[in-house]
Amino acid sequence: MKTEKELAQQALDVQNACNLSGVVFSLGAVVDQLWEIDRAAGCASTARINRNPIVRAFVAKLADLSAITYETEPGFWSALEDMAKSE
């Protein structure tokens, strides 16, 4: 199982993807892993997973590949980069 830090880096890396189906399958695996992380921490909930910055980054890429406008709040990407670099 990957750590949240590794999943955050994966969410950043997927921004270079061009295959929608690959992004979708990767997102499914990421969501499963986030559920495991949250269950282990005792804080799993659908809303928490749905709003996780890692999930939102994947959704942003899916929107981009589908030519749909998806805007994130200011600082979103730098916060995700910080998450990927955290200890």
N, CA, C and O atoms as CSV, one atom per row, in Angstrom:
chain,resi,resn,atom,element,x,y,z
A,1,MET,N,N,0.845,-1.180,0.000
A,1,MET,CA,C,0.000,0.000,0.000
A,1,MET,C,C,0.888,1.240,0.000
A,1,MET,O,O,1.916,1.285,0.676
A,2,LYS,N,N,0.477,2.238,-0.763
A,2,LYS,CA,C,1.222,3.492,-0.831
A,2,LYS,C,C,0.862,4.387,0.343
A,2,LYS,O,O,-0.200,4.244,0.949
A,3,THR,N,N,1.764,5.311,0.654
A,3,THR,CA,C,1.494,6.312,1.684
A,3,THR,C,C,0.726,7.471,1.053
A,3,THR,O,O,0.652,7.590,-0.170
A,4,GLU,N,N,0.162,8.313,1.897
A,4,GLU,CA,C,-0.537,9.491,1.386
A,4,GLU,C,C,0.438,10.388,0.616
A,4,GLU,O,O,0.065,10.998,-0.386
A,5,LYS,N,N,1.666,10.465,1.081
A,5,LYS,CA,C,2.688,11.250,0.391
A,5,LYS,C,C,2.906,10.705,-1.027
A,5,LYS,O,O,2.972,11.476,-1.985
A,6,GLU,N,N,3.015,9.396,-1.159
A,6,GLU,CA,C,3.204,8.783,-2.479
A,6,GLU,C,C,1.988,8.985,-3.377
A,6,GLU,O,O,2.128,9.198,-4.581
A,7,LEU,N,N,0.802,8.918,-2.790
A,7,LEU,CA,C,-0.420,9.141,-3.567
A,7,LEU,C,C,-0.514,10.595,-4.027
A,7,LEU,O,O,-0.988,10.868,-5.129
A,8,ALA,N,N,-0.068,11.517,-3.193
A,8,ALA,CA,C,-0.049,12.927,-3.590
A,8,ALA,C,C,0.894,13.128,-4.774
A,8,ALA,O,O,0.573,13.869,-5.704
A,9,GLN,N,N,2.040,12.480,-4.745
A,9,GLN,CA,C,2.973,12.590,-5.872
A,9,GLN,C,C,2.364,11.962,-7.120
A,9,GLN,O,O,2.543,12.478,-8.224
A,10,GLN,N,N,1.656,10.869,-6.956
A,10,GLN,CA,C,0.992,10.234,-8.096
A,10,GLN,C,C,-0.051,11.175,-8.695
A,10,GLN,O,O,-0.199,11.242,-9.915
A,11,ALA,N,N,-0.770,11.897,-7.842
A,11,ALA,CA,C,-1.773,12.854,-8.317
A,11,ALA,C,C,-1.119,13.985,-9.104
A,11,ALA,O,O,-1.687,14.473,-10.081
A,12,LEU,N,N,0.060,14.398,-8.688
A,12,LEU,CA,C,0.802,15.416,-9.445
A,12,LEU,C,C,1.305,14.832,-10.763
A,12,LEU,O,O,1.210,15.477,-11.807
A,13,ASP,N,N,1.834,13.627,-10.717
A,13,ASP,CA,C,2.371,12.987,-11.918
A,13,ASP,C,C,1.295,12.747,-12.973
A,13,ASP,O,O,1.567,12.844,-14.170
A,14,VAL,N,N,0.079,12.435,-12.537
A,14,VAL,CA,C,-0.995,12.115,-13.486
A,14,VAL,C,C,-1.403,13.342,-14.301
A,14,VAL,O,O,-2.103,13.208,-15.306
A,15,GLN,N,N,-0.983,14.516,-13.889
A,15,GLN,CA,C,-1.343,15.725,-14.628
A,15,GLN,C,C,-0.721,15.741,-16.025
A,15,GLN,O,O,-1.129,16.536,-16.873
A,16,ASN,N,N,0.258,14.875,-16.271
A,16,ASN,CA,C,0.871,14.765,-17.596
A,16,ASN,C,C,0.234,13.662,-18.443
A,16,ASN,O,O,0.669,13.425,-19.570
A,17,ALA,N,N,-0.773,12.997,-17.926
A,17,ALA,CA,C,-1.394,11.866,-18.630
A,17,ALA,C,C,-2.206,12.337,-19.834
A,17,ALA,O,O,-2.678,13.473,-19.885
A,18,CYS,N,N,-2.355,11.434,-20.799
A,18,CYS,CA,C,-3.178,11.742,-21.970
A,18,CYS,C,C,-4.218,10.651,-22.233
A,18,CYS,O,O,-4.975,10.742,-23.199
A,19,ASN,N,N,-4.264,9.623,-21.386
A,19,ASN,CA,C,-5.159,8.487,-21.570
A,19,ASN,C,C,-6.217,8.504,-20.476
A,19,ASN,O,O,-5.942,8.153,-19.329
A,20,LEU,N,N,-7.423,8.913,-20.837
A,20,LEU,CA,C,-8.504,9.031,-19.861
A,20,LEU,C,C,-8.762,7.718,-19.139
A,20,LEU,O,O,-8.950,7.708,-17.923
A,21,SER,N,N,-8.774,6.628,-19.860
A,21,SER,CA,C,-9.053,5.339,-19.231
A,21,SER,C,C,-7.988,4.978,-18.204
A,21,SER,O,O,-8.312,4.439,-17.146
A,22,GLY,N,N,-6.732,5.265,-18.497
A,22,GLY,CA,C,-5.663,5.006,-17.534
A,22,GLY,C,C,-5.826,5.833,-16.275
A,22,GLY,O,O,-5.579,5.348,-15.171
A,23,VAL,N,N,-6.242,7.085,-16.438
A,23,VAL,CA,C,-6.460,7.958,-15.281
A,23,VAL,C,C,-7.616,7.427,-14.436
A,23,VAL,O,O,-7.543,7.425,-13.207
A,24,VAL,N,N,-8.674,6.982,-15.094
A,24,VAL,CA,C,-9.840,6.443,-14.376
A,24,VAL,C,C,-9.447,5.214,-13.551
A,24,VAL,O,O,-9.800,5.116,-12.376
A,25,PHE,N,N,-8.723,4.284,-14.160
A,25,PHE,CA,C,-8.317,3.076,-13.434
A,25,PHE,C,C,-7.361,3.414,-12.292
A,25,PHE,O,O,-7.439,2.818,-11.217
A,26,SER,N,N,-6.464,4.365,-12.523
A,26,SER,CA,C,-5.553,4.795,-11.458
A,26,SER,C,C,-6.325,5.431,-10.315
A,26,SER,O,O,-6.026,5.185,-9.147
A,27,LEU,N,N,-7.321,6.249,-10.649
A,27,LEU,CA,C,-8.131,6.897,-9.614
A,27,LEU,C,C,-8.829,5.851,-8.751
A,27,LEU,O,O,-8.888,5.996,-7.530
A,28,GLY,N,N,-9.353,4.804,-9.368
A,28,GLY,CA,C,-10.009,3.745,-8.589
A,28,GLY,C,C,-9.070,3.126,-7.576
A,28,GLY,O,O,-9.445,2.900,-6.426
A,29,ALA,N,N,-7.844,2.851,-8.006
A,29,ALA,CA,C,-6.851,2.269,-7.101
A,29,ALA,C,C,-6.473,3.248,-5.992
A,29,ALA,O,O,-6.288,2.854,-4.840
A,30,VAL,N,N,-6.360,4.525,-6.349
A,30,VAL,CA,C,-6.008,5.554,-5.363
A,30,VAL,C,C,-7.109,5.682,-4.310
A,30,VAL,O,O,-6.819,5.765,-3.117
A,31,VAL,N,N,-8.347,5.697,-4.741
A,31,VAL,CA,C,-9.467,5.807,-3.796
A,31,VAL,C,C,-9.468,4.617,-2.839
A,31,VAL,O,O,-9.682,4.792,-1.639
A,32,ASP,N,N,-9.234,3.419,-3.349
A,32,ASP,CA,C,-9.156,2.240,-2.476
A,32,ASP,C,C,-8.065,2.415,-1.424
A,32,ASP,O,O,-8.265,2.092,-0.253
A,33,GLN,N,N,-6.925,2.921,-1.841
A,33,GLN,CA,C,-5.816,3.101,-0.901
A,33,GLN,C,C,-6.108,4.208,0.118
A,33,GLN,O,O,-5.732,4.096,1.284
A,34,LEU,N,N,-6.772,5.264,-0.321
A,34,LEU,CA,C,-7.143,6.321,0.630
A,34,LEU,C,C,-8.121,5.799,1.676
A,34,LEU,O,O,-8.041,6.168,2.848
A,35,TRP,N,N,-9.045,4.939,1.247
A,35,TRP,CA,C,-9.963,4.337,2.217
A,35,TRP,C,C,-9.190,3.539,3.264
A,35,TRP,O,O,-9.493,3.624,4.454
A,36,GLU,N,N,-8.206,2.773,2.834
A,36,GLU,CA,C,-7.401,1.986,3.769
A,36,GLU,C,C,-6.642,2.890,4.734
A,36,GLU,O,O,-6.589,2.616,5.933
A,37,ILE,N,N,-6.063,3.951,4.223
A,37,ILE,CA,C,-5.324,4.894,5.069
A,37,ILE,C,C,-6.266,5.517,6.102
A,37,ILE,O,O,-5.946,5.584,7.289
A,38,ASP,N,N,-7.428,5.971,5.632
A,38,ASP,CA,C,-8.380,6.616,6.549
A,38,ASP,C,C,-8.968,5.626,7.550
A,38,ASP,O,O,-9.173,5.985,8.710
A,39,ARG,N,N,-9.241,4.402,7.139
A,39,ARG,CA,C,-9.753,3.398,8.081
A,39,ARG,C,C,-8.729,3.127,9.181
A,39,ARG,O,O,-9.079,3.026,10.357
A,40,ALA,N,N,-7.468,3.011,8.789
A,40,ALA,CA,C,-6.403,2.754,9.764
A,40,ALA,C,C,-6.281,3.908,10.751
A,40,ALA,O,O,-5.927,3.704,11.912
A,41,ALA,N,N,-6.574,5.116,10.290
A,41,ALA,CA,C,-6.506,6.296,11.156
A,41,ALA,C,C,-7.814,6.526,11.913
A,41,ALA,O,O,-7.893,7.399,12.777
A,42,GLY,N,N,-8.839,5.737,11.582
A,42,GLY,CA,C,-10.128,5.867,12.260
A,42,GLY,C,C,-10.933,7.079,11.836
A,42,GLY,O,O,-11.745,7.591,12.608
A,43,CYS,N,N,-10.714,7.541,10.616
A,43,CYS,CA,C,-11.419,8.759,10.183
A,43,CYS,C,C,-12.013,8.619,8.781
A,43,CYS,O,O,-12.157,9.616,8.074
A,44,ALA,N,N,-12.353,7.413,8.376
A,44,ALA,CA,C,-12.870,7.190,7.025
A,44,ALA,C,C,-14.302,7.691,6.897
A,44,ALA,O,O,-15.150,7.425,7.749
A,45,SER,N,N,-14.550,8.416,5.823
A,45,SER,CA,C,-15.909,8.820,5.485
A,45,SER,C,C,-15.952,9.139,3.988
A,45,SER,O,O,-14.953,9.550,3.397
A,46,THR,N,N,-17.108,8.944,3.403
A,46,THR,CA,C,-17.258,9.216,1.980
A,46,THR,C,C,-16.942,10.668,1.670
A,46,THR,O,O,-16.234,10.951,0.704
A,47,ALA,N,N,-17.450,11.587,2.465
A,47,ALA,CA,C,-17.200,13.015,2.217
A,47,ALA,C,C,-15.709,13.331,2.298
A,47,ALA,O,O,-15.188,14.105,1.495
A,48,ARG,N,N,-15.035,12.737,3.260
A,48,ARG,CA,C,-13.589,12.975,3.409
A,48,ARG,C,C,-12.826,12.489,2.178
A,48,ARG,O,O,-11.935,13.184,1.689
A,49,ILE,N,N,-13.163,11.316,1.679
A,49,ILE,CA,C,-12.510,10.784,0.478
A,49,ILE,C,C,-12.856,11.641,-0.735
A,49,ILE,O,O,-11.972,12.001,-1.512
A,50,ASN,N,N,-14.126,11.967,-0.900
A,50,ASN,CA,C,-14.565,12.753,-2.060
A,50,ASN,C,C,-13.850,14.096,-2.150
A,50,ASN,O,O,-13.578,14.580,-3.249
A,51,ARG,N,N,-13.547,14.694,-1.014
A,51,ARG,CA,C,-12.943,16.030,-0.990
A,51,ARG,C,C,-11.421,16.002,-0.811
A,51,ARG,O,O,-10.788,17.052,-0.702
A,52,ASN,N,N,-10.849,14.825,-0.781
A,52,ASN,CA,C,-9.411,14.702,-0.602
A,52,ASN,C,C,-8.697,15.384,-1.767
A,52,ASN,O,O,-9.086,15.187,-2.919
A,53,PRO,N,N,-7.665,16.178,-1.496
A,53,PRO,CA,C,-6.954,16.877,-2.573
A,53,PRO,C,C,-6.382,15.926,-3.627
A,53,PRO,O,O,-6.273,16.297,-4.795
A,54,ILE,N,N,-6.025,14.731,-3.236
A,54,ILE,CA,C,-5.494,13.755,-4.190
A,54,ILE,C,C,-6.590,13.362,-5.175
A,54,ILE,O,O,-6.347,13.311,-6.380
A,55,VAL,N,N,-7.775,13.087,-4.681
A,55,VAL,CA,C,-8.907,12.740,-5.536
A,55,VAL,C,C,-9.256,13.927,-6.428
A,55,VAL,O,O,-9.499,13.761,-7.624
A,56,ARG,N,N,-9.280,15.111,-5.851
A,56,ARG,CA,C,-9.634,16.305,-6.625
A,56,ARG,C,C,-8.633,16.567,-7.747
A,56,ARG,O,O,-9.019,17.068,-8.803
A,57,ALA,N,N,-7.365,16.243,-7.543
A,57,ALA,CA,C,-6.368,16.411,-8.600
A,57,ALA,C,C,-6.646,15.440,-9.753
A,57,ALA,O,O,-6.512,15.805,-10.921
A,58,PHE,N,N,-7.028,14.216,-9.425
A,58,PHE,CA,C,-7.391,13.265,-10.475
A,58,PHE,C,C,-8.635,13.742,-11.232
A,58,PHE,O,O,-8.695,13.644,-12.457
A,59,VAL,N,N,-9.614,14.252,-10.505
A,59,VAL,CA,C,-10.832,14.762,-11.136
A,59,VAL,C,C,-10.493,15.943,-12.048
A,59,VAL,O,O,-11.055,16.071,-13.136
A,60,ALA,N,N,-9.581,16.800,-11.607
A,60,ALA,CA,C,-9.163,17.924,-12.441
A,60,ALA,C,C,-8.568,17.432,-13.759
A,60,ALA,O,O,-8.827,18.010,-14.814
A,61,LYS,N,N,-7.770,16.362,-13.696
A,61,LYS,CA,C,-7.182,15.815,-14.923
A,61,LYS,C,C,-8.254,15.199,-15.809
A,61,LYS,O,O,-8.222,15.367,-17.028
A,62,LEU,N,N,-9.203,14.486,-15.209
A,62,LEU,CA,C,-10.296,13.924,-16.002
A,62,LEU,C,C,-11.090,15.029,-16.685
A,62,LEU,O,O,-11.474,14.891,-17.847
A,63,ALA,N,N,-11.336,16.110,-15.982
A,63,ALA,CA,C,-12.041,17.249,-16.583
A,63,ALA,C,C,-11.231,17.824,-17.738
A,63,ALA,O,O,-11.780,18.130,-18.796
A,64,ASP,N,N,-9.940,17.970,-17.537
A,64,ASP,CA,C,-9.067,18.497,-18.588
A,64,ASP,C,C,-9.108,17.605,-19.831
A,64,ASP,O,O,-9.241,18.103,-20.949
A,65,LEU,N,N,-8.997,16.309,-19.640
A,65,LEU,CA,C,-9.020,15.389,-20.776
A,65,LEU,C,C,-10.377,15.370,-21.474
A,65,LEU,O,O,-10.466,15.019,-22.650
A,66,SER,N,N,-11.423,15.743,-20.760
A,66,SER,CA,C,-12.781,15.781,-21.313
A,66,SER,C,C,-13.168,17.164,-21.810
A,66,SER,O,O,-14.308,17.384,-22.219
A,67,ALA,N,N,-12.228,18.091,-21.775
A,67,ALA,CA,C,-12.468,19.481,-22.207
A,67,ALA,C,C,-13.573,20.156,-21.394
A,67,ALA,O,O,-14.422,20.869,-21.929
A,68,ILE,N,N,-13.531,19.908,-20.093
A,68,ILE,CA,C,-14.478,20.530,-19.155
A,68,ILE,C,C,-13.683,21.442,-18.235
A,68,ILE,O,O,-12.597,21.082,-17.781
A,69,THR,N,N,-14.222,22.617,-17.963
A,69,THR,CA,C,-13.546,23.546,-17.063
A,69,THR,C,C,-13.738,23.089,-15.623
A,69,THR,O,O,-14.861,22.855,-15.176
A,70,TYR,N,N,-12.631,22.966,-14.910
A,70,TYR,CA,C,-12.646,22.596,-13.494
A,70,TYR,C,C,-11.649,23.509,-12.801
A,70,TYR,O,O,-10.452,23.470,-13.089
A,71,GLU,N,N,-12.141,24.316,-11.903
A,71,GLU,CA,C,-11.265,25.254,-11.225
A,71,GLU,C,C,-11.038,24.835,-9.779
A,71,GLU,O,O,-11.947,24.370,-9.092
A,72,THR,N,N,-9.809,25.014,-9.344
A,72,THR,CA,C,-9.461,24.751,-7.952
A,72,THR,C,C,-9.240,26.085,-7.258
A,72,THR,O,O,-8.999,27.100,-7.911
A,73,GLU,N,N,-9.320,26.081,-5.954
A,73,GLU,CA,C,-9.126,27.312,-5.202
A,73,GLU,C,C,-7.642,27.714,-5.237
A,73,GLU,O,O,-6.767,26.877,-5.458
A,74,PRO,N,N,-7.378,28.996,-5.017
A,74,PRO,CA,C,-5.982,29.443,-4.992
A,74,PRO,C,C,-5.178,28.645,-3.963
A,74,PRO,O,O,-5.639,28.397,-2.849
A,75,GLY,N,N,-3.995,28.259,-4.352
A,75,GLY,CA,C,-3.118,27.526,-3.446
A,75,GLY,C,C,-3.305,26.019,-3.466
A,75,GLY,O,O,-2.560,25.296,-2.804
A,76,PHE,N,N,-4.295,25.531,-4.221
A,76,PHE,CA,C,-4.571,24.087,-4.237
A,76,PHE,C,C,-3.349,23.285,-4.666
A,76,PHE,O,O,-2.950,22.347,-3.976
A,77,TRP,N,N,-2.755,23.645,-5.796
A,77,TRP,CA,C,-1.655,22.854,-6.346
A,77,TRP,C,C,-0.411,22.939,-5.471
A,77,TRP,O,O,0.299,21.945,-5.316
A,78,SER,N,N,-0.134,24.099,-4.902
A,78,SER,CA,C,1.043,24.194,-4.022
A,78,SER,C,C,0.820,23.387,-2.740
A,78,SER,O,O,1.765,22.805,-2.208
A,79,ALA,N,N,-0.410,23.348,-2.242
A,79,ALA,CA,C,-0.706,22.532,-1.055
A,79,ALA,C,C,-0.528,21.046,-1.371
A,79,ALA,O,O,-0.040,20.287,-0.534
A,80,LEU,N,N,-0.920,20.632,-2.571
A,80,LEU,CA,C,-0.734,19.238,-2.966
A,80,LEU,C,C,0.753,18.919,-3.118
A,80,LEU,O,O,1.200,17.837,-2.735
A,81,GLU,N,N,1.513,19.852,-3.672
A,81,GLU,CA,C,2.963,19.663,-3.780
A,81,GLU,C,C,3.594,19.537,-2.394
A,81,GLU,O,O,4.485,18.713,-2.187
A,82,ASP,N,N,3.132,20.357,-1.444
A,82,ASP,CA,C,3.623,20.259,-0.065
A,82,ASP,C,C,3.305,18.893,0.533
A,82,ASP,O,O,4.130,18.312,1.239
A,83,MET,N,N,2.122,18.388,0.252
A,83,MET,CA,C,1.718,17.078,0.751
A,83,MET,C,C,2.651,15.992,0.206
A,83,MET,O,O,3.029,15.068,0.926
A,84,ALA,N,N,3.012,16.114,-1.063
A,84,ALA,CA,C,3.891,15.124,-1.689
A,84,ALA,C,C,5.308,15.185,-1.140
A,84,ALA,O,O,6.045,14.201,-1.208
A,85,LYS,N,N,5.690,16.327,-0.600
A,85,LYS,CA,C,7.049,16.499,-0.067
A,85,LYS,C,C,7.135,16.280,1.432
A,85,LYS,O,O,8.227,16.260,2.001
A,86,SER,N,N,5.973,16.114,2.080
A,86,SER,CA,C,5.952,16.022,3.551
A,86,SER,C,C,6.716,14.803,4.045
A,86,SER,O,O,6.903,13.824,3.322
A,87,GLU,N,N,7.145,14.890,5.276
A,87,GLU,CA,C,7.862,13.770,5.914
A,87,GLU,C,C,6.899,12.854,6.601
A,87,GLU,O,O,7.311,11.857,7.194
